Amino acid sequence: MKVLMFGWEFPPFASGGLGTACYGLTKGLAKHDIDVTFVLPKVIKETKAEFVKLKGLDNIKKITVNKNELQYLKKINFKEVDSLMRPYMTDTEYQEKRKTIFNNKLETEIIFGESKGGDVYGKNLYDEVYKYALRATEIVKTEDFDVIHAHDWLTYQAGINAKRMSGKPLVVHIHATEFDRTGDNPNQYVYDIEKAGFEAADKILAVSNFTKQRVIDNYGIDANKIEVVHNAVDFNDNKFEKIQKDEKVVLFLGRITIQKGPEYFVEAASKVLSVDPNIKFIVAGSGDMMHQMIEHAAAKGIGDKMLFAGFLRGKDIDKAYQMADLYVMPSISEPFGITPLEAMRNGTPCLISKQSGVSEVIQHCLKVNFWDVDQMANKMLAVLKYSDLHSALQKHGNQEVMKFNWEIPAKKCVDAYHKVVEDYNNIGVGDDD
């Protein structure tokens, strides 16, 4: 089975859970003897670039920490499409990046050669998505594949184009809907692309039952078309010496956006510190609400107790978890949420919102409604105060997470591939429905 896969990012140059999921999933598919051609946007290297060119095994060797995984990554063939897109980008951020690139005339001449900028890139993010989809179809002409797999809205149009050109079945993977990202205030353009992708797909893979219901309710899609494929977590040997500290540490790790509920974290932290001031809150990540979160903490008078560590990569992520006494994910709308699994992998107790897909599948953690900051604060204090509760969550959570390996969701993807290919073979070349 050969799969043509469209995605936005691939570790270690990743901004969020999607890149982590793509890495784990493709590795799991390789273990099931699936050949994957992974198509990425090629982002021009500049100060704010989130990821660099990935192509071929030589580059993979340079960026892969665990050499034992090379045998699986050898089965992934990376292709690239010129693009300024990067994960979780807004149109405003796209415009800023485009302006930065085009204002540097020397870099423009080096990068774009004869075109010198021209119309190589779109005038806005939505135009860029359209151009990316057009360029991606060039790959369709040269690749041999049985099924198309597209991750999230930026790649759906590319997947639709690939299906029309090749007559091969399309599987779309939904990691987060526009309703999750915007707090139920969707951008109409993005919504329309998502809906078109869902309608064109032969099978939809949703990362949780929570997300499946979103797709049914908000996009009018038949439930029978949607398969739930929960995410998993990679395991590693990153162990660090116990860090000596005078204060208990509570960790927030993730993109600092409305979806992740940073304002509720600050409110709960303020309540916790009013009871026990000997606690430090660490925020690891970046996003469009970072400055607002810093100002919120200052306004609450807890700025000296909330440390902003910035965006973390690689081993620093595991180090942050191992340093923390508690990990908190107060997401307003979390389709899945891999970070609690990462925390449990590192032996860190978790407090997560009930409005998350991962809450469907893990038991040895504490759960709370994201808006209930009183309960959130009470549960933070309980874990930090009662050593028996902390130890139980640490021990049983670490045991529970061992069942979450990527071969399981990969097998569900393989089953979906075979089903759509079988259906296509039975009816001949499929249509665009």
C-alpha positions in Angstrom: 0.0 0.0 0.0 1.4 3.4 -1.0 0.0 6.6 0.5 0.4 10.2 -0.7 0.1 12.3 2.4 -0.3 16.1 2.7 0.7 17.8 5.9 1.9 21.1 7.3 4.7 20.2 9.6 7.1 17.4 10.7 9.3 17.3 13.8 11.6 18.6 15.0 10.4 21.7 13.2 6.9 21.7 14.5 4.7 24.2 16.3 2.1 22.0 17.9 0.4 18.6 18.2 -0.2 18.1 14.5 3.5 17.7 13.7 3.9 15.3 16.6 0.9 13.3 15.4 2.2 13.1 11.8 5.6 11.9 13.0 4.1 9.2 15.2 1.5 8.1 12.7 3.9 7.8 9.7 6.3 5.8 11.9 3.5 3.5 12.9 2.4 3.2 9.3 6.0 2.2 8.3 5.8 -0.6 10.9 2.6 -1.8 9.1 4.6 -1.9 5.8 3.0 1.2 4.4 5.0 3.4 2.0 4.3 7.1 2.6 5.2 10.1 0.4 4.9 13.1 2.7 4.3 16.5 1.1 5.3 19.5 3.1 5.3 23.3 2.5 8.9 24.5 2.0 9.3 27.5 4.2 12.0 30.1 3.3 14.7 30.1 6.0 14.6 33.4 7.8 14.5 34.7 11.3 11.0 33.6 12.2 11.0 30.4 10.2 9.4 27.5 12.0 10.8 24.7 10.0 13.4 24.1 7.3 13.6 22.0 4.2 13.1 18.3 4.8 14.0 16.0 1.9 15.7 12.6 1.8 17.2 10.4 4.4 20.4 12.5 4.9 18.5 15.3 6.5 16.4 12.9 8.6 19.6 11.5 10.0 20.7 14.9 11.1 17.5 15.7 12.9 16.5 12.3 14.4 17.6 11.8 18.0 16.6 8.1 18.2 18.7 6.3 15.5 16.7 3.1 16.0 13.8 4.9 14.3 15.7 5.4 11.0 14.6 2.0 9.7 11.0 3.2 9.8 11.7 6.7 8.5 13.5 5.2 5.5 10.0 4.4 4.2 8.9 8.0 4.2 9.7 9.9 1.1 9.6 13.7 1.7 8.5 16.1 -1.0 8.2 19.8 -0.8 6.1 22.6 -2.2 7.1 26.2 -2.2 5.0 28.0 0.4 5.2 30.7 3.1 2.6 28.8 5.1 3.5 27.5 8.5 1.4 25.7 11.1 -1.4 27.6 13.0 -0.8 30.7 11.0 -3.3 33.5 10.8 -3.7 35.7 7.7 -2.1 38.7 9.6 0.9 36.5 10.4 1.1 35.4 6.8 1.1 39.1 5.7 3.9 39.9 8.1 6.0 37.0 7.0 5.5 37.8 3.3 6.4 41.5 3.9 9.6 40.4 5.8 10.7 38.2 2.9 9.9 40.6 0.1 11.5 43.6 1.8 14.8 41.8 1.8 15.7 42.3 -1.9 19.0 40.4 -1.7 17.3 37.4 -0.1 14.5 37.6 -2.6 16.9 37.5 -5.6 18.7 34.5 -4.1 15.6 32.6 -3.2 13.3 33.3 -6.2 15.9 33.6 -8.9 14.5 35.1 -12.1 11.0 35.5 -10.6 12.3 37.9 -7.9 9.2 37.5 -5.8 6.6 38.1 -8.5 3.5 36.0 -8.0 5.3 33.0 -6.5 3.4 33.4 -3.3 -0.2 34.4 -2.6 -1.4 37.8 -1.6 -2.9 36.4 1.5 -3.1 33.1 3.4 -6.2 31.9 1.5 -4.6 32.7 -1.9 -1.5 30.8 -0.6 -3.6 27.7 0.2 -5.0 27.8 -3.3 -1.5 28.1 -4.9 -0.1 25.4 -2.6 -2.9 23.1 -3.8 -2.1 23.8 -7.4 1.6 23.1 -6.9 0.9 20.0 -4.9 -0.9 18.5 -7.9 2.4 18.5 -9.8 3.6 15.8 -7.4 0.5 13.7 -8.3 1.8 13.4 -11.9 5.1 11.8 -10.8 4.1 9.7 -7.8 2.7 6.2 -7.6 0.1 5.8 -4.8 -3.1 4.0 -3.9 -4.7 6.4 -1.5 -4.5 10.1 -0.6 -4.3 11.3 3.1 -4.7 15.0 3.9 -4.2 16.5 7.3 -6.4 19.5 8.4 -7.8 22.4 6.3 -4.6 23.8 4.8 -4.1 20.6 2.8 -7.7 19.7 2.0 -7.8 21.5 -1.3 -4.5 19.7 -2.3 -6.2 16.4 -1.4 -9.3 17.2 -3.4 -7.2 18.2 -6.4 -5.1 15.0 -6.1 -8.3 12.9 -6.0 -9.7 14.6 -9.1 -6.5 14.2 -11.1 -5.7 10.6 -10.1 -9.1 9.0 -9.5 -7.7 7.6 -6.2 -9.7 7.7 -2.9 -9.2 10.5 -0.4 -9.0 10.2 3.3 -9.0 13.4 5.3 -7.8 13.7 8.9 -9.3 16.3 11.2 -7.1 17.2 14.1 -8.9 20.5 15.0 -11.9 22.2 13.4 -12.2 25.9 12.8 -14.7 26.0 15.7 -12.0 24.6 18.0 -9.4 27.2 16.9 -11.6 30.2 17.1 -13.8 29.6 20.1 -17.0 29.0 18.0 -16.4 32.0 15.8 -15.3 30.4 12.6 -13.8 32.1 9.6 -16.2 31.4 6.7 -13.4 30.8 4.2 -11.7 28.2 6.4 -15.1 26.6 7.3 -16.0 26.3 3.6 -12.6 24.5 2.8 -13.2 22.1 5.7 -16.7 21.3 4.6 -15.6 20.8 1.0 -12.8 18.4 2.3 -15.3 16.4 4.4 -17.7 16.1 1.5 -15.1 15.1 -1.0 -13.5 12.6 1.3 -14.2 8.9 1.0 -13.4 8.5 4.7 -12.9 11.1 7.5 -10.6 10.3 10.4 -11.4 12.2 13.6 -9.0 12.3 16.6 -11.8 11.8 19.1 -15.5 11.2 19.6 -15.6 14.9 20.7 -14.3 15.9 17.2 -16.5 13.5 15.4 -19.6 15.0 17.0 -18.3 18.5 16.0 -18.0 17.4 12.4 -21.6 15.9 12.5 -23.2 18.9 14.2 -21.4 21.8 12.5 -20.8 20.4 9.0 -23.7 18.1 8.4 -21.6 15.0 7.7 -23.0 11.5 8.0 -21.7 9.8 11.1 -21.0 6.6 9.1 -18.4 8.4 7.1 -16.3 9.3 10.2 -13.9 6.9 11.9 -12.4 7.8 15.3 -8.6 7.4 15.5 -7.3 8.5 18.8 -3.8 9.8 19.0 -0.9 8.2 20.9 2.5 9.2 22.1 6.1 8.4 21.4 8.3 6.9 24.1 12.0 7.8 24.7 14.8 7.5 27.2 15.0 11.2 28.1 15.7 11.1 31.9 17.1 14.0 33.8 18.6 14.3 37.3 16.0 15.4 39.8 16.0 19.2 39.9 16.4 20.7 43.4 13.8 23.4 43.9 12.3 25.3 46.8 8.9 25.7 45.3 6.3 23.4 43.8 6.0 23.8 40.1 2.8 23.8 38.0 3.3 23.6 34.2 1.2 24.9 31.3 2.8 23.7 28.0 1.2 24.4 24.6 0.3 27.1 22.1 -0.9 30.2 23.9 -4.1 30.8 22.0 -7.8 31.1 22.9 -8.3 27.4 22.3 -5.9 26.4 25.1 -7.6 28.5 27.8 -4.6 30.5 29.1 -6.9 33.0 30.8 -8.4 30.3 33.0 -5.0 29.0 33.9 -4.0 32.5 35.2 -7.3 32.9 37.1 -6.8 29.5 38.8 -3.2 30.2 39.5 -4.2 33.5 41.3 -6.6 31.5 43.5 -3.9 28.9 44.3 -1.3 31.5 45.2 -3.8 33.2 47.6 -3.8 30.0 49.6 -0.2 28.9 49.1 2.3 31.5 47.8 5.1 29.0 47.7 4.2 27.7 44.2 5.8 28.6 40.8 3.8 28.5 37.6 5.7 27.9 34.4 4.2 28.7 30.9 6.0 26.9 28.0 4.9 27.9 24.6 4.2 30.8 22.3 1.1 32.2 20.5 -1.0 35.2 19.8 -2.2 35.5 23.4 1.2 35.5 25.1 1.3 39.2 25.8 -2.3 39.2 27.0 -1.5 36.3 29.3 1.6 38.2 30.7 -0.5 41.3 31.3 -3.3 39.2 32.9 -0.8 37.7 35.3 0.6 41.1 36.1 -2.9 42.6 36.7 -3.5 39.7 39.1 -0.3 40.6 41.0 1.3 37.2 40.3 3.7 38.2 37.6 6.7 37.2 39.8 5.2 33.7 40.3 4.6 33.0 36.6 7.6 32.3 34.5 7.3 32.4 30.7 9.8 29.9 29.2 9.0 30.4 25.5 8.7 27.7 22.9 10.4 24.4 23.8 11.7 21.6 21.5 13.1 18.1 21.8 14.6 17.1 25.2 13.7 20.4 26.8 10.0 19.4 26.6 10.6 16.3 28.7 12.8 18.2 31.1 10.0 20.7 31.7 7.5 17.9 32.4 10.0 16.2 34.8 10.6 19.4 36.6 6.9 20.0 37.2 4.9 18.6 40.1 1.7 19.0 38.0 0.8 19.5 34.4 -2.4 21.5 33.6 -4.3 21.6 30.3 -7.3 23.9 30.7 -8.3 23.9 27.0 -11.6 25.4 26.0 -11.9 23.0 23.1 -9.3 20.3 22.6 -10.0 17.8 19.8 -7.5 15.4 21.4 -4.5 16.8 23.3 -1.2 14.8 23.2 0.5 16.8 25.9 -1.2 15.0 28.8 0.2 11.7 27.4 3.6 13.3 27.2 3.3 14.4 30.8 2.2 10.9 32.0 5.1 9.4 30.0 7.4 11.6 32.2 5.7 10.6 35.4 3.9 14.0 35.9 0.4 14.0 37.3 -2.2 15.8 35.0 -5.2 18.0 35.4 -7.1 18.3 32.2 -10.3 19.9 30.9 -13.3 17.7 30.3 -13.7 19.5 27.0 -10.9 17.4 25.4 -10.7 14.3 23.3 -7.9 12.8 25.5 -10.3 12.8 28.5 -12.3 10.1 26.7 -9.4 7.6 26.9 -7.4 8.3 30.1 -8.6 7.7 33.6 -5.6 8.3 35.9 -5.7 12.0 35.9 -7.9 14.8 37.3 -10.6 16.4 35.1 -12.4 19.7 35.4 -14.6 21.9 33.3 -12.4 24.6 31.8 -14.5 27.5 33.1 -14.6 26.2 36.7 -11.5 28.0 38.0 -12.5 27.4 41.6 -12.4 23.6 41.0 -9.3 23.9 38.9 -7.6 25.7 41.8 -8.8 23.2 44.4 -7.5 20.3 42.4 -4.2 21.9 41.8 -3.8 22.4 45.6 -4.9 18.9 46.3 -2.2 17.3 44.1 0.5 19.6 45.4 -0.5 19.2 49.1 -1.4 15.5 49.4 1.6 13.3 48.6 -0.5 10.1 48.4 -2.7 11.6 45.7 0.4 12.9 43.8 2.1 9.5 44.0 -1.0 7.6 42.9 -1.5 9.8 39.8 2.2 9.6 39.0 2.4 5.8 39.3 -0.9 4.8 37.7 -0.7 7.5 35.0 2.7 6.3 33.9 1.4 2.7 33.7 -1.7 3.7 31.8 0.1 5.7 29.1 2.1 2.7 28.1 -0.8 1.4 26.1 -0.8 4.5 23.9 1.6 3.6 21.1 1.3 4.8 17.5 0.9 1.3 16.0 -2.7 1.2 17.2 -3.9 4.4 15.4 -1.7 3.5 12.4 -3.5 0.1 12.1 -6.9 2.0 12.1 -5.6 4.1 9.3 -4.5 1.0 7.4 -7.9 -0.5 7.8 -9.5 2.7 6.4 -7.1 2.7 3.5 -7.9 -0.8 2.5 -11.7 -0.2 2.9 -11.7 2.9 0.6 -9.4 1.2 -2.0 -11.7 -1.9 -1.9 -14.8 0.3 -2.4 -13.1 2.1 -5.3 -12.1 -1.2 -7.0 -15.7 -2.4 -6.7 -17.3 0.6 -8.3 -14.5 1.7 -10.6 -13.0 5.2 -10.6 -14.7 7.2 -7.9 -16.5 10.5 -8.3 -15.9 13.7 -6.4 -18.6 13.0 -3.8 
